[in-house]
Amino acid sequence: MDKQTEIEAAVFRRLLKHLDDNKSVQNIDLMNLADFCRNCLSKWYVAEAEERGVEVAYEDAREYVYGEPYAQWKDKYQPVATAEQLAAFAAKASK
């Protein structure tokens, strides 16, 4: 692995750890502010694996990104979105 790839891999692992250490940052907040979330990272992981001829199931990618099965993570850490969060998401989606 070349240094650039090593650095990029380390940054990705650091991003996942940062998200894991900040579970209070909800996916809808990430979507509203940055137009991506943990689920997006999971989809990108699947797509990049596919580009390289590796099959990764979406649920397996989500487990990697979330650090546990998504359903368990969601039950433990994801509250129901507030009206304000949903309104901001809808406004962003309508642009």
C-alpha positions, 0 to 999 in steps of 0.5 A: 500500500502506498503512503497516500492510500495509507493516509487516506485509510487512516483518515477514514478510520479516524472519521469513523472513530470520531462519529462513534465517539459522537453518537449524539450527532444524528444522521439527520443533522449530518445530512442537514449540515454536510449532505452526507451521513453514516448511511452514505458512508456505508453506501460509498463503501459498498460502491467502492468495493464493487468498483474493485470487484469485491462484493460487500452487502449494505448491511455489512458495510453499515455494521462496519461504519456503525461498529455494530448492527444498524438496528441495534445502534439505532435502538440505542442512539437514534431518537426520533427526529424533531420537527425542526430537523425534519423541516430542515431536511425537507427544505434542503431536499426541495432545493 
